[in-house]
Each structure stands twice: as structure tokens, then as C-alpha cells.
Amino acid sequence: MIRTLRLLLLPLGGALLLGAASPGSPDLDALIARYEAFTERFPMEAGRSDPSHSPEGWPDETPAAMAARKAELLAIDKALAALPGDVRASEDGRNRDFLRQIIAWRVQGIDFDERRFAFVAHEGFYNTPYYTARGVEVRSEADGRAWIARLRGVPGYFAQQRANLERGIATGWTQPVRVVDVAVSVLRKQVERPVAEDPLLAPLDGRDALVAEARTVLEREIRPAQRAMLAYIDGRYRAHARKGLGIANIRGGRDYYSYLLRYYTTTDLTAEQVHALGLSEVKRIRGEMDRVIAESGFQGGFSAWLHHLRTDPRFYATSREQLIEKYSAAAKRIDGVLPKWFGTLPRQPFTVEPVPLDLEEGYTTARSGGGDFSRGFPGRFIVNTSHLDQRPLYEVPALTLHEAAPGHHTHAAIAQEHPEWPSFRRQRDLLAFREGWALYAERLGHEMGVYRDPYEKFGSLSNEMWRACRMVVDTGIHVMGWSWEQARACFTENTALADINIDTELARYIGAPGGAVAYKVGELKILELRHRAEKALGDRFDIRAFHDLILAQGQLPMTLLEAVVNDWIAKQK
């Protein structure tokens, strides 16, 4: 039986931690189990970003398949709505409300036929086989043959995605040329790579006979499919790319953007409200930047300061290996102060590794990669080591706090240690919670003493300004008709971000609207809740307990997180 989530009062500062205390409503447990079964079959409709984990091979994303998934989601929701009213005031009620909200979001996404956007710049269906290969473990010949059989399905998966893109062309739901350019560059690198060096063979290392068979599949089936897709996206699709950058330029695009804001921020903020909030944050952070520049003793204006940061060789690594070492050193330095701020830390370690060479062009600066401690896989802190002259070292501490500890890795690893939690509380798809927490972790670095000099402090503020500009730029592009140059100006005038990072990020926001604004919305809500608790509890406020409380939720919409913190404050009183 699936046990529902409980809030348990544990000794550490009165922190409320999730756990499986006792069986909840049998009917709710059964519906959660039904939803769990659905998520195993259709990870994307469970909000996961890893379609490669579907047990049915490559995901079926045809309109007919999507309609069937919608029907199942609606059936589960109808049964949840019919549950007795007495669960409303309990934690069971909170879980039910959250699950119903997730289902509503998923159904709305299906109704918008999102699969017409089969790629969003450097992320797309063409990377799914490669992401899958990194998580495949071949322990027997049967495992190897299963992987080869799955490789044979790649051409069919590509054909399905081409049909989705064709439906996008027919309805005007296409990406603009700047996003097409990124997709073409990724596919071209995949096509040009020698078959013998293709990462799709990596799971079969050491099994020569199976490797030979897989190479034949790659040469005769997968490469032709990749070449055909490259020609299609660079040809017919490019010819039908949407003219404007913003999603509001397509039919129904403004309604779609409003839906994306609700989903990503888990609030009812409008595009105009998000834009105004972003402008306010830009102004506040700029003031803090000016104070840090004065602290450094630098003589000159803001533009001169940025030029100094972008051109002084001491701020840049001289080799890929050195950049990895800088990140590794920062991670260990942060480890040394975490116990003062957290009562519960995960068992799973993480490793620092470079972005694969075939993905690094157009890839973000750094990213957290999932691991599986139960299977012997560590968490991964993935760093882009290309274009070293545009990867400043003063950004290293902030990015480490965000992507590794106590940011994404800590959050995900703690959730992984509780397999009894339902998946919708363990996944990482709610950007406002997940990215809001990671951005809060960056800001916490100032209190933790992680930033050692004005340059690293400015690097943190530059990253925070980056997220504030996202709120301004994302809404500006998609609703207010901003040009590339207008959007770029917010970054070039207010941050120390290198040109390559700015262009990569802009392509990302254009290709995947709405998500970029969730970081700041989530961070500001967590800060608001912390300040509320500090004010209400005074000397009884325990920062370790507060942090443990937030991480112990797995993930929640901001409205439900606020309710949890309010309950915690009341119990502390």
C-alpha cells in the first residue's frame, strides 16, 4: 500500500519533516498508487524531464497517445474530487489538492498540444537517446541486447517527432530561427561524430560482439535518421520558423504563456506583474552591486568595472582541468560550513564533471545531474569547460551553491532517500520550488561566508541579477514584443555575464517560455516565509530547522508551502 505523506514533529528545533507515519485514507492511497503506475508508464505526463526512463522504449507522443493519457488523468482527478470531505483538513487533503493541481496542469498542457514544440534549443528529442545512454547499466548479455533493441527504435521515435513538428508547421506553432540554429548545431555534431566514438555505444563497453552489432545499427539505422532530421529542421522547418521571437506571435500564444506562468511559478501572477517585479529586483540588486564595487576600491564607472571583470586574465582558468578543479575546491569549502546551517544532509555525494564535448556548444554554464545512490551512481555537478575566456572564476562559488550543495543536489538527494514518498512530492518539476530553493542557496552563501572577496560577492550578485533580468526579458520577449537587442541589453548593462552565456540563455528563454521567471518568484517566496518565521519566533527561530523544513517537503506549490510554514510557526509558538 502507498502510504501518504505526513508532517512529523521531530526533535531538531521542532522542524516538521515528511515521513510515512501511518496509513492514510485507503481511497486516497489507492488513487495515489494508480497515479504512481501512470507515472511509471508516462514520465513526461508526471512532470518529469526524463522521458528516457519510460519502460516502453521511447515515449509515444502521438496525438492518440496523448488523448489516452488525458483520459486517464481526468479519471484519476474525478475520483480524487469524489473523496470524502473529511480529508480536506489533513495532510492527506494537502496531498490530494496538490495531486489535483498537477493533473490540471498536465491536462492543460495536453490541450495546448505542446508536443508541436519537439525541441527548445539545446534540449530536444534528438538528445533523448544520449541522455538515456548515460543511465543505462549493462550487466548481462540480455541487458546489452535490450539496449540494442531500444536503439533500433530511435528512427521510429524520430519519425514520430517529425510528425509533431509538421503539425506545428500546419498550425503556426514553430520555433524562431535563433532556436532552429541551436538545434541544427546540436544535430550536426551528432551526425559528424565518428560512429566508433558515439556515446550510444558506451553502455556496451567491454562486450565486443554487442558493440559490433550496435555499431551496425548506428551506421545503418540511427545515422540516416539523424541526417534526415538535420536536413528537415535546417530546411523545411527553418522555412516555416515563426517570424517574431515571442510566443504571443502565434495563434493562442498569449493564453499559452499565461498557462506556462501559472505552471512554472505555481502562482496566479500575470506577465505584467512578473515584469514589474523583475524591474524592482533589477533596481535593488544594482544598488547592492554598486556597494560591492565601492568596497573593492575600484576607480571607474559600472561599465569600466564590467570591462575589468571580462578582460582581466586572473579571473579565468587556463585549462579545462583547472576549471573543474576550481569548482571541486569550492564544493569542498562549502561542505565545511553546511552543518551550521542544516541539521539534515543527504548521504549521496556528488562528483564534478565536464559537459560532454558533443553537447557543450550552446549548453548552459553548469547544471546538476541526477544520480542513483542505491545503484552506485553519485550525483553529478556538470560544468561547461568550453570557451574558457567566458567562464569567469568569480562565478564559481555561486554556481556551486546553486547546482550542487546546498542547492539542487542536496534537494534532490534528500528526496531520493525517501522512496516511500509519492512521486509527485519527490520529483523536481516544480521550478518555483526547485529553482527558487537553489537561488535562495546562492543568497545564503553571503550569510555562510562562502564569498571571500568583492569579486566573488559581485559574481553572486551578477547571477542574481541574471535571474531578475530573466523576469524582465522573458515577459518582454513573449508578451511585450521585445527584440533580441532589447532583451540582451538587460544582461549587458547589469551583469558580468559573458556574451556566450547571454546568447545561450536568450535562445533558451525564447525556445522554452515561462520557466525562466520561476527562479526569482520561488526565491522571493522562500525569503518571505523565512522573514515571517523570524519575526514571529524571535529568539526561538532556528535557521537549521527552517532549512530542514523546506527541504523536507520534496516539492510543493508556493501556496501549499506557505501553509506548511504557517503551521510550523504556529507549532513553534
TIDO-581553 format. One line per 8 residues: their letters; for each residue x, y, z of C-alpha. Coordinates in steps of 0.5 Angstrom, whole numbers, plus 500, padded with zeros to 3 digits. Each point is the difference from the previous one (the first is absolute). Last residue first. Layout:
REM TIDO-581553
a	X:Y:Z ~ ...
END
This chain:
REM TIDO-581553
kqkaiwdn	510:558:539 ~ 504:495:496 ~ 493:497:498 ~ 497:506:497 ~ 507:501:496 ~ 499:493:497 ~ 493:501:498 ~ 502:507:497
vvaelltm	506:496:496 ~ 496:495:498 ~ 494:505:497 ~ 505:504:496 ~ 503:493:497 ~ 493:499:498 ~ 499:507:496 ~ 507:499:497
plqgqali	499:493:497 ~ 503:495:504 ~ 507:496:499 ~ 503:495:504 ~ 497:503:506 ~ 506:498:505 ~ 505:505:496 ~ 496:506:503
ldhfarid	499:497:507 ~ 508:499:500 ~ 501:507:498 ~ 495:502:506 ~ 503:495:505 ~ 508:503:498 ~ 497:507:501 ~ 497:499:507
frdglake	496:506:502 ~ 498:500:507 ~ 504:506:501 ~ 494:504:496 ~ 495:495:498 ~ 495:504:496 ~ 505:505:497 ~ 505:494:498
arhrleli	494:496:498 ~ 498:506:495 ~ 507:501:498 ~ 501:493:498 ~ 493:500:496 ~ 502:506:496 ~ 506:497:498 ~ 497:494:498
klegvkya	495:504:496 ~ 506:504:497 ~ 504:494:498 ~ 494:497:496 ~ 498:506:496 ~ 507:501:499 ~ 501:493:497 ~ 493:500:496
vaggpagi	502:505:495 ~ 504:496:496 ~ 494:495:499 ~ 496:504:496 ~ 502:499:493 ~ 504:494:498 ~ 503:502:493 ~ 501:507:501
yraletdi	502:499:507 ~ 506:495:498 ~ 502:504:494 ~ 501:506:505 ~ 504:496:505 ~ 505:498:494 ~ 500:507:498 ~ 502:502:507
nidalatn	505:495:501 ~ 504:501:494 ~ 500:507:501 ~ 503:499:507 ~ 495:502:506 ~ 503:506:504 ~ 493:502:501 ~ 496:507:500
etfcaraq	501:503:493 ~ 502:494:496 ~ 494:496:503 ~ 495:505:500 ~ 502:502:493 ~ 499:493:497 ~ 493:500:500 ~ 500:507:497
ewswgmvh	504:497:494 ~ 497:494:499 ~ 493:504:499 ~ 495:501:505 ~ 492:498:498 ~ 497:502:507 ~ 498:493:501 ~ 505:494:499
igtdvvmr	506:505:499 ~ 499:505:506 ~ 497:494:504 ~ 506:496:500 ~ 505:506:500 ~ 497:503:506 ~ 499:494:504 ~ 507:498:497
carwmens	503:506:502 ~ 499:498:508 ~ 503:494:499 ~ 506:503:496 ~ 500:505:506 ~ 501:494:505 ~ 506:497:496 ~ 503:507:500
lsgfkeyp	499:501:507 ~ 504:493:501 ~ 505:502:496 ~ 501:507:504 ~ 501:496:506 ~ 505:496:497 ~ 503:507:497 ~ 500:503:507
dryvgmeh	503:495:504 ~ 499:493:503 ~ 493:498:498 ~ 499:494:504 ~ 498:504:507 ~ 494:496:501 ~ 496:506:501 ~ 502:502:493
glreayla	499:493:497 ~ 493:500:502 ~ 499:504:494 ~ 502:495:496 ~ 496:495:504 ~ 494:504:499 ~ 501:499:492 ~ 500:493:501
wgerfall	494:500:504 ~ 496:504:495 ~ 503:495:495 ~ 497:494:503 ~ 493:504:503 ~ 499:504:494 ~ 502:495:495 ~ 495:495:502
drqrrfsp	503:494:496 ~ 505:497:505 ~ 496:494:502 ~ 500:497:507 ~ 493:503:502 ~ 496:498:494 ~ 504:493:500 ~ 496:498:507
wepheqai	505:500:506 ~ 502:493:502 ~ 507:501:496 ~ 502:505:505 ~ 508:500:499 ~ 499:503:493 ~ 496:506:502 ~ 507:501:505
aahthhgp	504:499:493 ~ 496:505:496 ~ 500:506:505 ~ 507:499:502 ~ 502:499:492 ~ 496:506:498 ~ 502:505:505 ~ 504:499:507
aaehltla	504:498:496 ~ 501:499:493 ~ 496:504:495 ~ 499:506:503 ~ 506:500:506 ~ 505:498:494 ~ 497:506:495 ~ 501:505:506
pveylprq	507:498:502 ~ 503:499:492 ~ 497:507:498 ~ 507:503:502 ~ 503:495:495 ~ 498:503:494 ~ 497:495:494 ~ 501:505:494
dlhstnvi	507:499:499 ~ 500:493:501 ~ 495:499:494 ~ 499:493:501 ~ 500:497:507 ~ 493:499:502 ~ 499:497:507 ~ 495:494:502
frgpfgrs	499:499:507 ~ 498:493:500 ~ 497:496:506 ~ 503:493:501 ~ 498:494:497 ~ 501:493:504 ~ 493:497:498 ~ 497:503:507
fdgggsra	504:506:500 ~ 496:502:493 ~ 503:506:497 ~ 497:506:497 ~ 503:506:496 ~ 501:507:503 ~ 502:505:494 ~ 505:505:499
ttygeeld	502:505:494 ~ 494:498:496 ~ 501:497:493 ~ 500:503:494 ~ 507:497:498 ~ 501:495:506 ~ 496:494:497 ~ 504:496:496
lpvpevtf	506:501:504 ~ 496:497:506 ~ 499:505:506 ~ 506:500:505 ~ 500:496:506 ~ 499:502:508 ~ 498:494:504 ~ 495:500:505
pqrpltgf	499:496:507 ~ 493:496:502 ~ 499:500:507 ~ 496:506:501 ~ 500:506:505 ~ 496:501:506 ~ 501:505:505 ~ 502:506:495
wkplvgdi	503:507:501 ~ 506:498:505 ~ 501:493:496 ~ 501:504:494 ~ 506:503:501 ~ 506:495:498 ~ 496:498:494 ~ 500:507:497
rkaaasyk	508:499:500 ~ 499:493:497 ~ 496:503:494 ~ 504:506:499 ~ 506:495:499 ~ 497:496:495 ~ 497:506:496 ~ 507:503:500
eilqerst	503:493:498 ~ 495:499:494 ~ 502:507:498 ~ 508:498:500 ~ 498:493:496 ~ 497:504:494 ~ 506:505:500 ~ 503:507:501
ayfrpdtr	494:502:505 ~ 498:507:500 ~ 499:506:505 ~ 508:501:500 ~ 499:501:493 ~ 497:507:501 ~ 495:501:494 ~ 493:499:502
lhhlwasf	501:502:507 ~ 503:507:498 ~ 495:501:495 ~ 495:499:505 ~ 503:505:504 ~ 501:505:495 ~ 493:500:498 ~ 498:501:507
ggqfgsea	504:506:501 ~ 507:501:502 ~ 505:499:506 ~ 500:493:503 ~ 501:500:508 ~ 496:494:500 ~ 495:502:505 ~ 498:505:495
ivrdmegr	499:495:495 ~ 496:496:506 ~ 495:506:501 ~ 499:501:493 ~ 498:493:499 ~ 495:500:506 ~ 497:506:497 ~ 499:496:493
irkveslg	497:495:504 ~ 494:504:502 ~ 499:503:494 ~ 500:493:496 ~ 495:498:505 ~ 495:505:499 ~ 501:499:493 ~ 498:493:501
lahvqeat	494:501:504 ~ 497:505:495 ~ 501:494:494 ~ 497:495:505 ~ 494:504:501 ~ 499:502:492 ~ 501:492:499 ~ 495:499:505
ldtttyyr	501:497:506 ~ 495:494:502 ~ 505:496:504 ~ 503:493:499 ~ 506:504:496 ~ 501:495:495 ~ 493:497:499 ~ 497:507:501
llysyydr	505:503:495 ~ 499:495:495 ~ 493:501:500 ~ 500:507:499 ~ 505:499:494 ~ 495:495:497 ~ 495:505:500 ~ 505:505:497
ggrinaig	501:495:494 ~ 493:498:498 ~ 502:502:493 ~ 508:501:500 ~ 503:507:501 ~ 499:499:507 ~ 505:495:501 ~ 505:506:499
lgkrahar	506:500:495 ~ 496:502:494 ~ 501:497:493 ~ 498:493:501 ~ 504:495:497 ~ 497:497:494 ~ 506:500:495 ~ 504:497:506
yrgdiyal	495:494:500 ~ 501:499:493 ~ 508:500:500 ~ 504:500:506 ~ 495:496:504 ~ 499:495:494 ~ 507:499:498 ~ 502:499:508
marqapri	494:495:500 ~ 503:496:494 ~ 507:500:503 ~ 497:498:507 ~ 496:494:497 ~ 506:498:495 ~ 505:500:506 ~ 495:496:504
erelvtra	498:494:495 ~ 506:498:496 ~ 506:502:504 ~ 497:500:507 ~ 497:493:499 ~ 507:498:497 ~ 503:503:506 ~ 496:496:505
eavladrg	501:494:497 ~ 508:501:501 ~ 499:502:507 ~ 496:494:501 ~ 506:496:498 ~ 505:504:504 ~ 497:500:506 ~ 505:504:504
dlpallpd	496:507:499 ~ 492:498:499 ~ 497:506:504 ~ 505:505:496 ~ 498:498:493 ~ 495:506:500 ~ 505:504:502 ~ 503:500:492
eavprevq	507:500:500 ~ 500:494:495 ~ 495:503:496 ~ 504:506:498 ~ 497:506:502 ~ 497:505:494 ~ 493:498:501 ~ 500:501:508
krlvsvav	503:507:499 ~ 495:502:494 ~ 495:498:505 ~ 502:505:505 ~ 501:506:495 ~ 494:499:497 ~ 496:500:506 ~ 504:507:502
dvvrvpqt	498:503:493 ~ 493:498:501 ~ 499:504:506 ~ 503:506:497 ~ 495:499:494 ~ 494:500:504 ~ 496:494:503 ~ 494:497:497
wgtaigre	493:500:502 ~ 497:503:493 ~ 494:495:500 ~ 503:496:494 ~ 507:501:502 ~ 499:497:507 ~ 496:494:497 ~ 507:499:496
lnarqqaf	504:500:506 ~ 495:495:503 ~ 501:496:494 ~ 508:501:500 ~ 499:498:508 ~ 497:493:498 ~ 505:499:494 ~ 506:501:505
ygpvgrlr	497:495:505 ~ 499:495:494 ~ 508:501:499 ~ 502:499:507 ~ 496:493:501 ~ 506:496:498 ~ 504:503:505 ~ 495:497:505
aiwargda	501:493:497 ~ 508:502:501 ~ 498:501:507 ~ 497:494:502 ~ 505:496:496 ~ 505:503:505 ~ 496:499:506 ~ 499:492:498
esrvevgr	507:500:499 ~ 501:502:507 ~ 502:506:505 ~ 498:505:495 ~ 499:507:504 ~ 496:505:496 ~ 500:507:503 ~ 504:503:496
atyyptny	497:497:494 ~ 494:503:501 ~ 502:507:500 ~ 503:498:493 ~ 494:497:498 ~ 496:507:502 ~ 504:505:497 ~ 497:500:493
fgehavfa	493:501:504 ~ 502:507:502 ~ 504:504:504 ~ 506:504:497 ~ 494:505:497 ~ 493:498:502 ~ 499:494:496 ~ 493:496:499
frredfdi	496:506:500 ~ 494:497:497 ~ 500:496:506 ~ 496:505:504 ~ 494:498:497 ~ 496:506:504 ~ 495:495:503 ~ 506:496:502
gqvrwaii	503:505:504 ~ 493:502:503 ~ 499:492:502 ~ 507:500:504 ~ 499:507:503 ~ 493:497:503 ~ 503:494:502 ~ 506:503:504
qrlfdrnr	494:504:503 ~ 496:494:502 ~ 507:497:503 ~ 501:506:504 ~ 493:500:503 ~ 500:493:502 ~ 507:501:503 ~ 497:505:504
gdesarvd	494:497:502 ~ 504:494:502 ~ 504:505:505 ~ 493:501:503 ~ 495:505:500 ~ 497:498:493 ~ 500:492:502 ~ 493:501:503
gplaalak	497:502:493 ~ 499:493:498 ~ 504:498:493 ~ 496:502:494 ~ 505:505:497 ~ 505:495:501 ~ 496:495:495 ~ 499:505:495
dialleak	507:502:500 ~ 502:493:499 ~ 495:499:494 ~ 503:507:497 ~ 507:498:500 ~ 498:493:497 ~ 496:504:494 ~ 506:505:499
raamaapt	505:494:500 ~ 495:497:494 ~ 500:506:497 ~ 507:501:500 ~ 501:493:497 ~ 495:502:494 ~ 504:507:499 ~ 507:496:499
edpwgeps	505:500:506 ~ 502:493:501 ~ 506:500:504 ~ 506:496:498 ~ 500:493:503 ~ 494:498:504 ~ 504:501:507 ~ 500:507:499
hspdsrga	506:503:503 ~ 502:504:494 ~ 495:504:501 ~ 504:504:505 ~ 497:507:502 ~ 495:497:505 ~ 493:503:500 ~ 496:494:501
empfretf	498:501:493 ~ 507:499:498 ~ 501:494:504 ~ 495:496:496 ~ 500:493:502 ~ 503:501:507 ~ 496:506:501 ~ 493:496:499
aeyraila	502:495:505 ~ 501:505:505 ~ 494:504:498 ~ 496:493:502 ~ 504:499:506 ~ 498:507:502 ~ 493:498:499 ~ 500:494:504
dldpsgps	503:504:506 ~ 495:506:499 ~ 495:494:501 ~ 503:497:506 ~ 500:507:503 ~ 507:500:504 ~ 504:494:502 ~ 505:502:506
aaglllag	506:505:500 ~ 504:500:494 ~ 504:506:500 ~ 501:507:499 ~ 504:504:505 ~ 497:506:504 ~ 506:503:504 ~ 499:501:507
glpllllr	507:502:501 ~ 502:493:498 ~ 496:496:505 ~ 495:498:494 ~ 493:501:499 ~ 497:496:495 ~ 497:503:494 ~ 497:494:496
ltrim	500:498:493 ~ 495:494:498 ~ 502:493:500 ~ 499:496:493 ~ 498:493:502
END
